[in-house]
C-alpha cells in the first residue's frame, strides 16, 4: 500500500524497497503472516507519533474510579451511623466506589446478622445514590459490602480534546 492507502500490487522485496526509497518513505510490514506478506509505505516517525497521540486521547477519555472504605462497629449509635452515611453519600456523589466494613470484636461475631442489618440499612438509605455492587460477605471478623455510584459525575469523566 502506498502512503495514501492505494494498492501498489504484488512486488518483490527489492522492488518495494526501491519504491520506498524513491518516495523517501519507510517500508513497514503490516501483516507478516499473510501470503504474500502485506507492507505499507509510510513515514515511520510520523506513524509512531500518531499512534502515541491516539493513545493519549484514549487515556484522557477514561473515567477514574477509586475504591474508598468506611468502617464501623455493629454497636454504632444512630447519630454516628447517619454521619457515616452522609460521608458515604458524599464519596458516591464524587464518583468513587465505597467499601463499607462492619468490624466485629470478641464475641460480637456470634451475631453477624446485626452487621448485615446495618449494611442493609445503609444500602436502603442510599438507594437513590448507589447500587450494591457486592452483597454483604463475611471475611474473618469483617462484614463487607461494596456500593457503586448510579451515575458518574461529569467532573470525573475527562473530556477529550476536540480535533480541528
C-alpha positions as CSV (number, residue, x, y, z in Angstrom):
1,X,0.0,0.0,0.0
2,X,1.1,3.5,-0.8
3,X,1.2,6.5,1.6
4,X,-2.4,7.4,0.9
5,X,-3.6,3.8,1.2
6,X,-3.7,3.0,-2.6
7,X,-2.7,-0.5,-3.6
8,X,0.6,-0.9,-5.4
9,X,0.2,-4.6,-6.2
10,X,2.4,-7.6,-5.5
11,X,6.1,-7.0,-5.9
12,X,9.4,-8.4,-4.7
13,X,11.1,-7.1,-1.6
14,X,13.8,-5.4,-3.7
15,X,11.2,-3.6,-5.8
16,X,9.3,-2.4,-2.7
17,X,12.5,-1.1,-1.2
18,X,13.3,0.9,-4.4
19,X,9.7,2.4,-4.4
20,X,10.1,3.4,-0.8
21,X,13.5,4.9,-1.3
22,X,12.2,6.9,-4.4
23,X,9.3,8.3,-2.4
24,X,11.5,9.0,0.7
25,X,9.3,6.7,2.9
26,X,9.8,3.7,5.1
27,X,8.7,0.1,4.2
28,X,6.7,-1.3,7.1
29,X,5.5,-4.9,7.3
30,X,1.8,-4.7,8.5
31,X,0.7,-8.4,8.2
32,X,3.7,-10.8,8.2
33,X,1.6,-13.9,8.4
34,X,-0.4,-13.2,5.3
35,X,0.6,-14.8,2.0
36,X,2.2,-12.7,0.5
37,X,3.2,-10.5,3.5
38,X,1.5,-7.1,3.4
39,X,3.7,-4.0,3.7
40,X,2.9,-0.3,3.7
41,X,4.9,2.8,2.6
42,X,4.8,5.4,5.3
43,X,6.8,7.8,7.3
44,X,7.5,5.6,10.4
45,X,8.3,8.5,12.7
46,X,5.0,10.3,11.8
47,X,3.2,6.9,12.2
48,X,4.6,6.4,15.8
49,X,3.7,10.0,16.7
50,X,0.1,9.5,15.5
51,X,-0.2,6.2,17.5
52,X,1.1,7.9,20.7
53,X,-1.4,10.8,20.1
54,X,-4.3,8.3,19.8
55,X,-3.2,6.5,23.0
56,X,-3.1,9.8,24.9
57,X,-6.6,10.8,23.6
58,X,-8.0,7.4,24.7
59,X,-6.4,7.8,28.1
60,X,-8.0,11.2,28.6
61,X,-11.5,9.9,28.0
62,X,-11.1,7.1,30.6
63,X,-13.0,7.6,33.8
64,X,-11.2,7.4,37.1
65,X,-12.9,5.5,39.9
66,X,-11.4,4.9,43.3
67,X,-12.5,2.4,46.0
68,X,-12.9,4.1,49.3
69,X,-13.6,2.4,52.6
70,X,-15.8,3.4,55.5
71,X,-15.6,1.3,58.7
72,X,-17.9,1.0,61.7
73,X,-18.7,-1.4,64.5
74,X,-22.0,-3.3,65.0
75,X,-23.0,-1.4,68.1
76,X,-22.7,2.0,66.3
77,X,-25.0,4.8,67.6
78,X,-27.8,6.2,65.4
79,X,-26.2,9.7,65.1
80,X,-22.8,8.2,64.2
81,X,-24.4,5.9,61.6
82,X,-26.1,8.9,60.0
83,X,-22.8,10.8,59.9
84,X,-21.1,7.8,58.2
85,X,-24.0,7.6,55.8
86,X,-23.5,11.2,54.8
87,X,-19.8,10.7,54.2
88,X,-20.6,7.6,52.1
89,X,-23.1,9.6,50.1
90,X,-20.5,12.4,49.5
91,X,-18.0,9.8,48.3
92,X,-20.5,8.2,45.9
93,X,-21.5,11.6,44.5
94,X,-17.8,12.3,43.8
95,X,-17.9,9.1,41.7
96,X,-16.0,6.7,44.0
97,X,-17.0,3.2,44.8
98,X,-17.4,2.7,48.6
99,X,-16.4,-0.4,50.6
100,X,-18.4,-0.5,53.8
101,X,-16.9,-2.6,56.5
102,X,-18.5,-3.7,59.8
103,X,-15.7,-4.8,62.1
104,X,-16.6,-7.3,64.8
105,X,-14.6,-7.6,68.1
106,X,-14.6,-10.5,70.5
107,X,-17.9,-12.2,70.8
108,X,-19.7,-9.8,68.6
109,X,-19.0,-12.2,65.7
110,X,-21.6,-14.6,67.2
111,X,-24.3,-12.2,65.9
112,X,-23.3,-11.4,62.3
113,X,-27.0,-10.6,61.5
114,X,-26.6,-7.3,63.3
115,X,-23.9,-6.3,60.9
116,X,-26.0,-7.5,57.9
117,X,-28.9,-5.4,59.1
118,X,-26.6,-2.3,59.4
119,X,-25.4,-2.8,55.8
120,X,-28.9,-3.3,54.5
121,X,-30.0,-0.2,56.3
122,X,-27.1,1.7,54.7
123,X,-28.0,0.4,51.2
124,X,-31.7,1.3,51.8
125,X,-30.7,4.8,52.9
126,X,-28.5,5.3,49.8
127,X,-30.7,3.6,47.2
128,X,-31.2,6.8,45.1
129,X,-27.4,7.4,45.0
130,X,-25.9,3.9,44.8
131,X,-26.3,0.4,43.7
132,X,-25.0,-2.7,45.6
133,X,-22.0,-4.0,43.6
134,X,-21.1,-6.7,46.1
135,X,-23.6,-8.1,48.5
136,X,-22.6,-8.4,52.3
137,X,-20.0,-11.1,52.8
138,X,-18.2,-12.2,55.9
139,X,-14.4,-12.2,55.7
140,X,-13.0,-13.3,59.0
141,X,-14.2,-10.8,61.6
142,X,-15.3,-8.3,59.0
143,X,-18.5,-8.0,57.1
144,X,-18.0,-6.2,53.8
145,X,-20.3,-4.7,51.2
146,X,-19.4,-2.6,48.1
147,X,-21.6,0.2,46.8
148,X,-21.1,1.8,43.3
149,X,-22.5,5.2,42.3
150,X,-25.5,5.1,40.0
151,X,-24.2,7.9,37.8
152,X,-20.7,9.1,37.2
153,X,-20.2,12.9,37.8
154,X,-19.1,14.9,34.8
155,X,-16.0,16.2,36.6
156,X,-14.7,12.6,36.8
157,X,-15.1,11.9,33.1
158,X,-12.1,13.7,31.5
159,X,-13.2,15.4,28.3
160,X,-11.2,14.6,25.2
161,X,-9.7,17.5,23.2
162,X,-11.8,18.3,20.1
163,X,-9.9,17.9,16.8
164,X,-10.0,20.7,14.3
